[in-house]
Amino acid sequence: MFNYKKYAKNYNNEKDFDRYLLDFKFKMLQEWSQNLGDCLELGCAMGIMTEKLLPLCRSLDVVDASADYLKIVQQKITDRFPDRRSEVSFHNCFFQNYRPEKLYDSIVLAGVLPALDEPDNFLRLAGGWLKETGFIFITSHNAFSLHRRIGKIMGLVGDEHELSERDRLLFNHKKVYDLAGLEDDIKKSGLVIKKIGGVFLKPFPNDEMLKLSQECINAFFEVSRQLDPALAAELYAIAAKSK
């Protein structure tokens, strides 16, 4: 059994390069929709995405298996958005065990799909939580990203789909998606892909990326929008119940 208490203690995405990736993933979501209506966030970590989502939402439900993360995020929301605290609900459970009391306009599943045992089945379940016009925003690390390709050539990994120690021990990931694999799991779930692509060009490991200036990091994001999404550090998809 994965130790979520240990996970919350060891992973602080406010201090990791992942905080920049969350900013860029949110930009892609924001470009798709400025109005998230009744929103469900599945997996919050330190609440970086949560704080970005709330201004675009009518209501926000946050689900996480870590009670420690939820406590941190609840305090952040209370401090930063005191007038909206009653519109945010927190639920400490596994995603598969969550039973919503309403349907959602939007569901945000950022970076957690690879940790699920049966991702296509979960997407099918989550699709049932959507309103007819709702959508799910899905993101995942990319097997064929530039830095994984470089790692393979350097002999650091035997295969781009190989789980790194960070993938296995820190995030409990079961797989590493590529663009075709993500598209396949979404289609198997019965959902319809409205948009799919890549986010950010990342040539170096996280620790090295943190040494770069904000201007340089922003440039890597902008140039990634001009290139083949198969090279991107992250993949994203917008999935809905119907066309």
Helices and strands as residue ranges (DSSP letters): H 4-10, H 18-32, E 37-42, H 48-53, G 54-56, E 57-64, H 67-80, G 82-87, E 88-92, G 95-97, E 104-110, G 113-115, H 119-127, E 130-141, H 146-153, H 165-165, I 166-170, H 179-188, E 192-199, H 206-209, H 214-224, G 229-231, E 234-240
